[in-house]
Amino acid sequence: MVKNNQKKNFFASTRQLNHIYKLLVPASKRNLEKRLGKELDIIFIKKKFPSLKFLLFFMYVILSGKIFSSSKLILVKYRDCNLGRYVYPTVTRNIEETGSSFWVEFFLRFKYLFLGGAVVDTGYYLSKKISGAYIDHGVYLNGLYVEVFLRNNIRIYSNNTPKGIFTAKKTRKNQNNFSYENLIKLENKNLNYKQKQKTEKKFRKRITNPKYIPWIKIVRFKRIKEKMNFDNFDYIIYAHSFTDAQLCFGYDGYANVNDWLIDTLRILINLNKKVIIKPHPNFYDYMVLKLDKKKREKNISYRDHKKYLEIKDLFSSENIYFLDSPYSNIDFLKKLNKKKHIIISLHSSAILECCYLGFKCIISKASFWDENISIANAWGNRNEYKKILNKKFENLNYPIKSNLIKIIHELFFNKFGQYGKNYYITIICKLLNLKELPKYDKNFKELNSRILNSEKKTIKTIYEISKNIEEIRLQ
């Protein structure tokens, strides 16, 4: 129990001090201590049993039938928080790990709705006792802590692509939009002529090397050997992960990538269009890793590839062609005709390359940049999407290059972001003499070894990270 005279002298964390969090949590705490001019003690968040108020609300969601409808569940709110928006992706992520039967899915919906309510009630309880908090994996249930703490004027710290480690706090009394996706989206900033020229020059150099994207480094791209006439096709669809971080950048009417891809194919089939589906390169990571059967079944890339092949079996035909190898996007785009082909994506970073090279693109407003930055033919709900898909090629807009450059600049020139010199992983690798942090090394074996063997370097790393935390201004 926290005594009254200790009120607000605590820094809360959703993670214990292990692995990379041995660095991130103390760095976040130190950053806040410098702001406040006082020392804080770390407490680790444990969910409280939900309140009676939530138990009654829980029964209402079940009896009203909202829990059985994905679209209705996603929109469920509790104590001003977007409860369903975080419950649903948590369910989706765990379905593939535990089994995807009808009963398993609905058991998980009940489970995570209940736990989501516990998170909200715990967040409001802790808001009276803490000065700040580090929150991991805010795309899932922990995102509810972010909403509650920001609403109650508590400074939060977190990290997620395309950002690095960041902090935010409520700035206005009437502020009421505290969704996690608004913290991680790239901002709409004006650029001067010199910045535009520098950005374009750097991006031109980057796109010739697909390995510049951190999560693509492991991919072994294949040479394009498909013996087909690409000009016979009308649309190219870029597939995304079916299991990980659903609704990461908001809700656009589709609960998950699976529903979006299937609906897109059905609409285009009804329009008698010919379509190529390009898989995400990461679908093939498990092949490179050479995992045994047990580890492979748990691997996200394997589960995504498996789902991709299931959809292929459902829709593959003379007019619907599924590629089944990882191809470099730039090499692939060389096969296409920008005066004929239309590219469709939900929120792929590859769309930046497509737009930069002048292809007409269709993309969701729930992407990794501010939805007020219009770069292509964007849609915000299913009706808008269907209308755009029904448009003829000549009625679609070409990319708005000036806005595209803004996004590219925010992505590549943010010094705290994943390509910046002050990115927290860059700092960690430099100061602890690590070549890189392997993508699938969840236990951070080498990192843990360096932390244990060098207390002095670890303290210095924490200090440097604490000085390189990006301030996010809430919109």
QUIRA-V522846 format. One record per residue. SS is DSSP state (H for helix, E for strand, L for the rest). Layout:
((SS) (SS))
This chain:
((L) (L) (L) (H) (H) (H) (L) (L) (L) (E) (E) (E) (E) (L) (L) (L) (L) (L) (L) (L) (H) (H) (H) (H) (H) (H) (H) (H) (H) (H) (H) (H) (H) (H) (H) (H) (L) (L) (L) (L) (E) (E) (E) (E) (L) (L) (L) (L) (L) (L) (L) (H) (H) (H) (H) (H) (H) (H) (H) (H) (H) (H) (H) (L) (L) (H) (H) (H) (L) (H) (H) (H) (H) (H) (L) (L) (L) (E) (L) (L) (E) (L) (H) (H) (H) (H) (H) (H) (H) (H) (H) (H) (H) (H) (H) (H) (H) (H) (L) (L) (L) (H) (H) (H) (H) (H) (H) (H) (H) (H) (H) (H) (H) (H) (H) (H) (H) (H) (H) (H) (H) (H) (H) (H) (H) (H) (L) (L) (L) (E) (E) (E) (E) (E) (L) (L) (L) (L) (L) (L) (L) (L) (H) (H) (H) (H) (H) (H) (H) (H) (H) (L) (L) (L) (E) (E) (E) (E) (E) (L) (L) (L) (L) (L) (E) (E) (E) (E) (L) (L) (L) (L) (L) (L) (L) (L) (L) (L) (L) (H) (H) (H) (H) (H) (L) (E) (L) (L) (L) (L) (L) (L) (H) (H) (H) (H) (H) (H) (H) (H) (H) (H) (H) (H) (H) (H) (L) (L) (L) (H) (H) (H) (L) (H) (H) (H) (L) (L) (L) (L) (L) (L) (L) (L) (L) (L) (L) (L) (L) (H) (H) (H) (L) (L) (E) (E) (E) (E) (L) (L) (L) (L) (L) (L) (L) (L) (L) (L) (L) (L) (L) (L) (L) (L) (L) (L) (H) (H) (H) (H) (H) (H) (H) (H) (H) (H) (H) (H) (H) (H) (L) (L) (L) (L) (E) (E) (E) (E) (L) (L) (H) (H) (H) (H) (H) (H) (H) (H) (H) (L) (L) (L) (H) (H) (H) (H) (H) (H) (L) (H) (H) (H) (H) (H) (H) (H) (H) (H) (H) (H) (H) (H) (H) (H) (H) (L) (L) (L) (L) (E) (E) (E) (L) (L) (L) (L) (L) (L) (H) (H) (H) (H) (H) (L) (L) (L) (L) (L) (L) (L) (L) (E) (E) (E) (E) (L) (L) (L) (L) (H) (H) (H) (H) (H) (H) (H) (L) (L) (L) (E) (E) (E) (E) (E) (L) (L) (L) (L) (E) (L) (L) (L) (L) (L) (L) (L) (E) (E) (E) (L) (L) (H) (H) (H) (H) (H) (H) (H) (H) (L) (L) (L) (H) (H) (H) (L) (L) (L) (L) (L) (H) (H) (H) (H) (H) (H) (H) (H) (H) (H) (H) (H) (L) (L) (L) (L) (L) (L) (L) (L) (L) (L) (L) (H) (H) (H) (H) (H) (H) (H) (H) (L) (L) (L) (L) (L) (L) (L) (L) (L) (L) (L) (L) (L) (H) (H) (H) (H) (H) (H) (H) (H) (H) (L) (H) (H) (H) (H) (H) (H) (H) (H) (H) (H) (H) (H) (L) (L) (L) (E) (E) (L) (L) (L) (L))
